[in-house]
Amino acid sequence: MSTLEAVITSIQRLSATSRDLSALHDVLKGANDSLRTNSDLQLTTLDQLDPSKHSLGYLYLLDVLSCGPVSDVVPLIARFINGCDAAQIRLASEKFVSICKRLKDKVLELRDPLRGVAPLLAAVRKVQVSNKRLTALHPDCLQLCLLAKCYKAGFSILSDDILEVDLPRDFYLYCYYGGMICIGLKRFQKALELLYNVVTAPMHVVNAIALEAYKKYILVTLIHSGQFSVSLPKCASTAAKSNFKTLCTTYVEVGNCYNNGMISELEAVVVANSSEFEKDKNLGLVKQAVSSLYKRNILRLTQKYLTLSLQDIANMVQLANAKEAEMHVLQMIQDGQIHALINQKDGMVRFLEDPEQYKTSEMIEIMDSVIQRTIGLSKNLIAMDESLSCDPLYLGKVGRERQRYDFGDDFDTVPQKFSM
Amino acid sequence: MAPSSSSGLTFKLHPLVMLNISDHFTRVKTQLNPPPSSCANGNNPSSGDATFPQDFRVYGCVIGAQKGRTVEIFNSFELLLDPTTDTLDRSFLEKKQELYQKVFPNFYVLGWYSTGSEANESDMSIHKALMDINESPVYVLLNPAINHAQKDLPVTIYESEFHVIDGIPQSIFVNASYSIETVEAERISVDHVAHLKPSDGGSAATQLAAHLTGIHSAIKMLNSRIRVLHQYLGAMQKGDIPCDNSLLRQAASLLRSLPAAQSEKFNEDFLMEYNDKLLMSYLAMITNCTSNMNEVVDKFNTAYERNSRRGGSRTPFM
């Protein structure tokens, strides 16, 4: 009892400056075990503290309390997350992360993931040291967004570029969930990037997350770019290259069938393996892939013909009739995938070139933002280059293998590189 | 020493004079204060290496012609100050004057120059000593301190006048206004010196960078001046400043002389060319990024490669 009161008073006293905070942190670490066994610790004791000013102390007490049976822990934790002070939290980030995970579990138990989305979003922002660092909370937040089907909230986290990663498992989960959110928002380009990251991430043994991601990756490539290559990209790890194909044979089959371009065969394959697709919960994606085959075939037609009648299109793409062909072509024109003119009088479609002339001032803004982004990337690369040059591993290996250039300054006539 | 001259003479200064003075100063300064790399023969005193007296002065004579009320200073040459008597070397001056008289018969000694931040009392004695060659010599003073904030040239021209101060008639230096006058040849050479291209021509990259820097600073200056004009006109419109009709007329004539560049075709062409340049810089940036990426990947592979080559007889090419 006395220890509890002592702890509370020390929290109230020592929460002002950073030096006090580190002292408080040590006190709390020492008192942690005794607090766990202390039976006087109730929810009411928390009322003596203010979450925004005494965040660190509140965090410790809350952690101890939520381990045990406490009712209504969800709004408590949510209120704490919204009100806490980010600087104090970062001193004890593991505890904060474990509290948030507990929140997530509770919310999932209650089958109401929507309640956890906003607190976890705020939590991610608070625990992040910088915008470019991946934390353990990112994948949890994305998982809740997926289950609650609020994809836009999840997408706001995905728009940051991640440069530093603490745990590989967080990275895999982040990219996998992120890819799924992008698929939900129909942004297939970004989904492809994220899934590609998982598939080509370095791994020693085959990872279940990466396997699932590979299945989705195949389907999304079919939808987005209409091509399927059996071989993985060159930078994938050897474990992935040797094992993925054997473990996802049905998907590879679907991909090969897609490449041939025959709708009926593809549909037969899909129907034959639909139970497996359902098990992986990929059936919706597979159906989207099938419908995208039509688009791909029409796109191929634009490269061969200048004008075509709607009936011919229907025949070549194996659609039912000209009406359906017209609908498909119309949809594609609206999406911006092809440029064409439909003449409704005689049912002819004329395929056009890309009318973008790069003459407008909107183009200038797009180019400017793209160039700025490239400059930022270049700066990051140069920073990485410099840090690698100072790496003792690198210096050791280079020093051993380099020849001694004792021939004077004959080599520097050509400028090495034009670096900004 | 501040009051302005009342003699009514207009002074015209040629850039050659300023270049001569600054060149003289820089040369003497470098000779007194050699940079550490060039004193390989150990002539450098070991004590107080970089603390040579910075406040030394150079002296010389300016020559030119006077037509009516206009005094035009064309050229200058250097003189040594005799430290014991504090006078300029008279015999040398006369010899040089004779030589210059042969080449430029119209020019004669107009005065003298020196470097420093202000005119001193001791300068008066030198000034008086020259009065027997020219009854009213001019004193050109160059301030060698580099001040980036200062926009004007650090050159002042002084005349001597008799003023009554505290009841005693004294001759003091008074400021005289001057303008810069250039001949076409001078303009070209000043332009050349101002750009100071590297002697070996430099690589294409440095030349391009120098060229673009020049254009950038020129455009910046144009921009700031237009802004000043804009603010001025706006203030006049609001009524803060009394309307100056002659200025308004000048501004109007300037605007009317701008090329008519508002047609539709011009906009299209301009945007297309702008976009082309942007695309090219984008391509250059991507190439730059790719080369950076290549370096990073190479370094990474060297550092973290698992099976390194044993027996380093075959060194990897870059």
Boltz contact constraints between the chains, C-beta under 6 A:
constraints:
  - contact:
      token1: [A, 358]
      token2: [B, 275]
      max_distance: 6.0
  - contact:
      token1: [A, 359]
      token2: [B, 268]
      max_distance: 6.0
  - contact:
      token1: [A, 359]
      token2: [B, 271]
      max_distance: 6.0
  - contact:
      token1: [A, 359]
      token2: [B, 272]
      max_distance: 6.0
  - contact:
      token1: [A, 363]
      token2: [B, 275]
      max_distance: 6.0
  - contact:
      token1: [A, 367]
      token2: [B, 278]
      max_distance: 6.0
  - contact:
      token1: [A, 371]
      token2: [B, 282]
      max_distance: 6.0
  - contact:
      token1: [A, 371]
      token2: [B, 285]
      max_distance: 6.0
  - contact:
      token1: [A, 374]
      token2: [B, 285]
      max_distance: 6.0
  - contact:
      token1: [A, 374]
      token2: [B, 289]
      max_distance: 6.0
  - contact:
      token1: [A, 377]
      token2: [B, 289]
      max_distance: 6.0
  - contact:
      token1: [A, 378]
      token2: [B, 288]
      max_distance: 6.0
  - contact:
      token1: [A, 378]
      token2: [B, 289]
      max_distance: 6.0
  - contact:
      token1: [A, 378]
      token2: [B, 292]
      max_distance: 6.0
  - contact:
      token1: [A, 381]
      token2: [B, 292]
      max_distance: 6.0
  - contact:
      token1: [A, 381]
      token2: [B, 293]
      max_distance: 6.0
  - contact:
      token1: [A, 381]
      token2: [B, 296]
      max_distance: 6.0
  - contact:
      token1: [A, 382]
      token2: [B, 292]
      max_distance: 6.0
  - contact:
      token1: [A, 384]
      token2: [B, 296]
      max_distance: 6.0
  - contact:
      token1: [A, 385]
      token2: [B, 295]
      max_distance: 6.0
  - contact:
      token1: [A, 385]
      token2: [B, 296]
      max_distance: 6.0
  - contact:
      token1: [A, 388]
      token2: [B, 299]
      max_distance: 6.0
  - contact:
      token1: [A, 391]
      token2: [B, 303]
      max_distance: 6.0
  - contact:
      token1: [A, 393]
      token2: [B, 303]
      max_distance: 6.0
  - contact:
      token1: [A, 394]
      token2: [B, 299]
      max_distance: 6.0
  - contact:
      token1: [A, 394]
      token2: [B, 302]
      max_distance: 6.0
  - contact:
      token1: [A, 394]
      token2: [B, 303]
      max_distance: 6.0
  - contact:
      token1: [A, 397]
      token2: [B, 302]
      max_distance: 6.0
  - contact:
      token1: [A, 401]
      token2: [B, 312]
      max_distance: 6.0
  - contact:
      token1: [A, 401]
      token2: [B, 315]
      max_distance: 6.0
  - contact:
      token1: [A, 403]
      token2: [B, 315]
      max_distance: 6.0
  - contact:
      token1: [A, 415]
      token2: [B, 203]
      max_distance: 6.0
  - contact:
      token1: [A, 417]
      token2: [B, 291]
      max_distance: 6.0
  - contact:
      token1: [A, 418]
      token2: [B, 205]
      max_distance: 6.0
